[in-house]
Amino acid sequence: MGTPDFAVPALKSLISAGHDICAVVTRPDRPKGRGMKLAPPPVKELASERSIPVFQPKSIKGNELAGVLEKYRPELIAVVAYGKILPEYILDFPSHGCINLHASLLPRYRGAAPIQHAVINGEKITGVSTMYMAEGLDTGDVILQLECPISDEDTSESMFIKLSGLGAGLLVDTVRAIESGSVTAVPQNDSLATYAPMIKKEDCRINWNRNANQVCNLIRGCYSMPCAFTFIGNKRVKVMRATPGAAHSDFPGKILKIDSDGMEVAAGGGITVIIKEMQVEGSKRMTPVEYTRGHDIPSGIILDDGQKEDL
């Protein structure tokens, strides 16, 4: 059971390891692109290429998958970024249970967006965990874990790629351990739990009162969807890449200069942020100096974070 690109390497690895993938359950096709044509989830595309039966229920709450379970009699259900909490009738069906691959070192960052929150919070280490699924949100006993460093250059996108590959191997190791009967699952310490809810667009609004590291971490963590943003006047500006700059004593949000290095903006804490790549509403993605060749952005203007009461 899985849906997005993150789950594709896991399915590939289970197939390559020789397991009998009797069926795949994924989310329904969704409109995509400018034409808003229905597009299949990435997991469905792979399953269809490998001639694996695919099921896409709109809901799984009311026994909608009971017939599928009875037909295929799965011994184990592996869940990777499916996007729905499994009800009891599914959790209780397979003889070897339901296992989940989660992109954090549980019990930290339970929830829908563990990768983004780890980057936004400036973590240096994250990882992947496999666990037996329970009725709570990522609360089951942990089977295996692997750590993965987060560099200062990593974005949520680069960490998705790293962790999806790392997790695919961990999932295969987990299934192998279940086969051999060598699993020793460890209950999570709920007192150490932290949560990573889904990132909303408003969560990506840059608050220039925050220090340079916090601003840059937000930009890295929101890359590339939904993307961190600020405003120049009434125009929304998406910010894709930025780095901490130099010391300053100016008002947070003030543009200090724009040159080949980028747009230098005063942030809280006395260190600037240098915007390297951005996309102003109505324009394509480009460097700040490229944008200024056709648009006037005078130094001294204040970037608006939409939270004037904080300024």
C-alpha positions in Angstrom: 0.0 0.0 0.0 1.6 3.2 -1.2 1.1 6.2 -3.4 3.8 8.8 -4.2 7.3 8.7 -5.7 8.7 8.0 -2.2 7.1 4.6 -2.2 8.3 3.5 -5.6 11.8 2.3 -4.6 10.3 0.2 -1.8 8.0 -1.6 -4.3 10.8 -2.1 -6.7 13.0 -3.6 -4.0 10.3 -6.0 -2.8 9.8 -7.2 -6.3 13.5 -7.6 -6.9 13.9 -9.5 -3.6 11.5 -12.1 -5.1 8.4 -11.5 -3.0 5.0 -12.3 -4.4 3.3 -8.9 -4.5 -0.2 -10.2 -4.9 -1.8 -6.7 -5.1 -1.1 -3.0 -4.8 -3.5 -0.5 -3.1 -3.0 3.1 -3.9 -4.9 6.4 -3.8 -7.2 7.3 -6.7 -5.9 9.1 -9.8 -5.8 12.9 -9.4 -6.0 15.8 -11.8 -2.5 17.1 -12.7 -0.8 19.7 -14.8 -2.2 22.7 -16.6 -4.8 20.6 -18.4 -5.8 19.0 -15.0 -6.0 15.6 -16.7 -6.4 12.6 -14.4 -2.9 11.1 -13.7 -2.1 7.8 -11.9 -0.1 7.8 -8.7 3.6 6.7 -9.3 3.1 3.4 -7.4 0.2 2.5 -9.8 2.4 3.2 -12.8 5.0 0.8 -11.6 2.5 -1.9 -10.5 0.8 -1.7 -13.9 4.2 -2.1 -15.7 4.8 -5.2 -13.7 1.2 -6.6 -14.2 0.4 -6.4 -10.5 -3.3 -5.9 -9.7 -4.1 -2.4 -8.5 -6.9 -1.2 -6.3 -7.8 2.5 -5.7 -10.6 2.8 -3.2 -11.8 6.3 -2.4 -12.1 5.2 1.2 -11.0 2.3 3.3 -13.0 3.0 6.4 -16.1 0.8 5.8 -14.7 -2.6 4.7 -14.1 -1.4 1.2 -11.0 -3.6 0.9 -12.5 -6.7 2.6 -13.2 -8.4 -0.7 -9.6 -7.7 -1.9 -8.2 -9.1 1.3 -10.3 -12.3 1.1 -9.4 -12.8 -2.6 -5.6 -12.4 -2.2 -5.1 -13.5 1.4 -1.9 -11.5 2.0 0.4 -12.9 4.6 2.0 -9.4 5.1 0.9 -5.9 4.2 3.7 -3.3 3.7 2.7 0.3 3.8 4.8 3.2 2.5 3.3 6.7 2.3 -0.1 5.4 1.5 -1.7 8.5 2.9 -4.5 6.9 5.0 -4.7 5.5 8.5 -5.6 1.8 8.3 -8.7 0.6 10.1 -8.7 -2.4 12.4 -10.1 -4.9 9.8 -7.0 -4.4 7.6 -4.5 -4.3 10.5 -5.8 -7.6 11.8 -6.1 -9.5 8.5 -2.5 -10.6 7.5 -1.0 -13.5 9.5 2.3 -11.6 9.8 0.7 -8.2 10.4 1.0 -4.8 8.7 4.4 -3.0 8.6 5.1 0.6 7.8 8.2 2.3 6.5 8.4 5.8 8.0 10.9 8.5 7.1 12.1 9.5 10.5 13.8 8.0 13.6 10.7 7.2 15.5 9.3 8.2 17.9 10.5 11.6 16.6 8.5 13.2 13.8 5.4 11.0 13.7 3.0 12.2 11.1 2.6 13.1 7.4 5.7 15.4 6.8 8.7 14.1 8.8 11.2 14.9 6.1 10.2 18.6 5.7 10.0 19.2 9.4 13.4 17.6 10.1 15.0 20.0 7.6 13.0 23.0 8.7 14.0 22.4 12.3 17.7 22.2 11.4 18.2 18.6 12.3 21.6 17.1 11.4 20.5 13.5 11.6 17.3 11.8 10.5 16.6 8.3 9.2 14.0 5.7 8.4 12.2 3.3 10.6 10.1 0.2 10.0 7.4 -0.7 12.5 4.4 -2.9 13.1 1.3 -0.8 12.6 -1.1 0.0 15.4 -4.2 2.1 15.4 -2.5 5.3 16.5 -0.5 7.6 14.3 2.9 6.0 13.8 2.8 4.5 17.3 3.6 0.9 16.6 6.6 -1.1 17.8 9.8 -0.3 15.9 11.5 -3.2 14.0 14.5 -1.7 12.4 16.1 1.8 11.9 18.8 3.4 9.9 20.3 6.9 10.3 21.0 9.4 7.6 22.8 12.7 7.9 21.3 16.0 6.7 23.9 18.4 5.2 23.5 22.2 5.1 22.9 21.9 1.4 20.2 19.2 1.6 16.6 20.2 0.8 13.4 18.3 1.5 13.6 17.1 -2.1 17.2 15.7 -1.8 16.3 14.0 1.5 13.2 12.4 -0.1 15.5 10.8 -2.6 18.1 9.7 0.0 15.5 8.3 2.4 13.4 6.6 -0.1 16.4 4.6 -1.3 17.6 3.9 2.2 14.1 2.9 3.3 13.6 0.5 0.4 16.6 -1.5 1.6 15.4 -1.4 5.2 12.0 -2.6 4.2 13.5 -5.7 2.4 15.7 -6.4 5.5 12.5 -6.1 7.7 10.6 -8.6 5.5 13.6 -11.0 5.6 13.7 -10.8 9.4 9.9 -11.5 9.6 10.4 -14.5 7.3 13.2 -15.9 9.4 11.4 -15.2 12.7 14.3 -13.1 14.0 12.3 -9.8 14.6 12.6 -8.2 18.0 10.3 -5.2 17.9 10.8 -2.4 20.4 7.9 -0.4 21.8 8.3 3.4 21.3 8.8 5.7 24.2 5.8 8.0 23.8 7.4 10.6 26.1 10.0 11.3 23.4 7.5 11.6 20.5 7.4 14.7 18.3 4.9 15.3 15.5 5.3 16.4 11.9 1.9 17.5 10.5 1.3 18.1 6.8 2.9 21.3 5.6 0.4 23.9 4.6 1.1 26.8 2.2 0.9 29.4 5.1 3.5 27.4 7.0 6.0 28.4 4.3 5.6 32.1 4.7 9.0 33.6 5.6 9.1 35.6 8.8 12.2 37.9 8.5 12.3 38.4 12.3 13.6 34.9 12.5 17.4 34.4 12.3 19.2 33.6 9.1 19.6 29.9 9.9 15.9 29.5 10.6 14.9 31.3 7.4 17.3 29.2 5.3 16.1 26.0 6.9 12.5 26.9 6.1 13.5 27.5 2.5 15.3 24.2 2.3 12.5 22.3 4.0 9.8 23.8 1.8 11.7 23.1 -1.4 10.1 22.7 -4.0 6.5 22.3 -3.0 4.8 24.3 -1.6 7.9 26.5 -1.6 8.9 29.2 1.0 7.6 32.7 0.0 7.7 36.4 0.8 6.3 39.5 -0.9 7.8 42.4 -2.8 5.0 44.9 -2.6 1.9 42.9 -3.4 3.8 40.3 -5.5 4.4 36.9 -4.0 8.0 35.7 -4.4 8.9 32.0 -4.1 12.3 31.5 -2.7 14.1 28.3 -3.8 17.7 28.7 -2.6 19.3 30.9 0.0 22.3 31.0 2.4 23.2 32.9 5.6 25.2 36.0 4.8 27.0 38.6 6.9 26.4 40.7 10.0 24.0 43.6 9.8 22.2 46.1 12.0 19.2 46.8 9.8 15.4 46.2 10.0 14.4 42.6 9.4 13.2 42.1 5.8 15.1 45.1 4.4 16.8 44.4 1.0 20.4 45.6 1.5 21.8 44.9 -2.0 21.4 42.9 -5.1 24.4 41.7 -7.0 25.8 38.6 -8.7 25.9 36.8 -5.3 22.2 37.3 -4.8 19.7 39.4 -2.9 21.0 40.2 0.5 18.1 40.6 3.0 18.4 41.6 6.7 17.0 38.9 9.0 16.5 38.7 12.8 19.5 37.9 14.9 21.9 40.2 13.1 22.9 38.0 10.1 21.6 38.5 6.6 20.0 36.0 4.2 21.3 35.9 0.6 18.6 34.7 -1.8 20.2 32.8 -4.6 17.2 31.7 -6.6 13.6 32.9 -6.6 10.4 33.2 -8.7 8.4 36.4 -8.6 4.7 36.0 -9.3 4.2 36.2 -13.1 7.9 35.4 -13.9 10.0 32.3 -14.3 12.5 30.9 -11.8 15.7 32.9 -11.9 18.5 34.6 -9.9 17.7 38.0 -8.3 20.2 39.8 -10.6 18.5 38.2 -13.6 15.1 39.5 -12.4 16.4 43.0 -11.9 17.5 43.2 -15.6 13.8 43.8 -16.4 12.4 44.9 -13.1 13.3 47.6 -10.6 13.8 46.5 -7.0 15.4 49.4 -5.1 17.7 48.7 -2.2 16.0 49.6 1.1 12.6 48.1 0.2 11.1 45.9 3.0 10.1 42.4 2.1 6.7 41.7 3.5 6.1 38.4 5.3 2.4 39.1 5.6 2.8 39.3 9.4 3.1 43.0 9.9 2.0 42.7 13.5 5.3 40.8 14.2 7.4 43.6 12.6 
